[in-house]
Amino acid sequence: MSDIQNEEKELNQETPETSDHLEETVENEEVTSEEIGTDAQTEIIEKLTAELQSSKDALLRKVAEFENLKRRTQKERLAYFTDAKIEALEKFLPVRDDLQRSLDAADPQKVDKGFLEGINMVAEKFERILSEYGVEAIEEENVPFNVDIHDALLRQPAPDDSVPSDTVLKVLETGYKIGDKVIKHAKVIVSQ
């Protein structure tokens, strides 16, 4: 027979007076320990201890659930902020590309030096702002082709035999990333 069944049997064997007396004891709390038997005291203490432990466990679980919810909410909020920042920065990246193309195409002898210096200052300011937001340009050449950051537009033979296959020969359009997240893949020519 299980312990629970034994305890139930013992409780049922008590006289009605003792049973009523125990109930009054629990309700009135003013009854002295002499009025309750030692076994009954132990039983009440064990029951109350078990209830207390159960309440503590439930409370700890609720605290842990709350902490997990708080952490998940903060993580989601940060992800939304990062996504919004990336979306806004994506709209400015073509302007940066156009400034760079303008500077590359400008022939210093045919363009007024003051005008060229002004364009350079704007381009440098643009670069500083992008770096403040953690935007990195993907424009390295002679590196292994990586599908995570490069978009191959053309494959062609390498200029010399020392260049291994699947090497970025030339970046046609700069790519961008923030941390490990790629905003725009670099468009490249890859060796055969």
Protein Blocks (a to p, Z undefined) as FASTA:
>chain_A
ZZklmmmmmmmmpcfklmmmmmmmmmnomacfklpcfklmmmmmmmmmmmmmmmmmmmmm
mmmmmmmmmmmmmmmmmmmmmmmmmmmmmmmmmmmmmmmmmmmmpcfklpcfklmmmmmm
mmmmmmmmmmmnopacdfbehiacdfklpccfbdcddfbfklcghiafbdfbdcddehjb
cfbdcdddddZZ
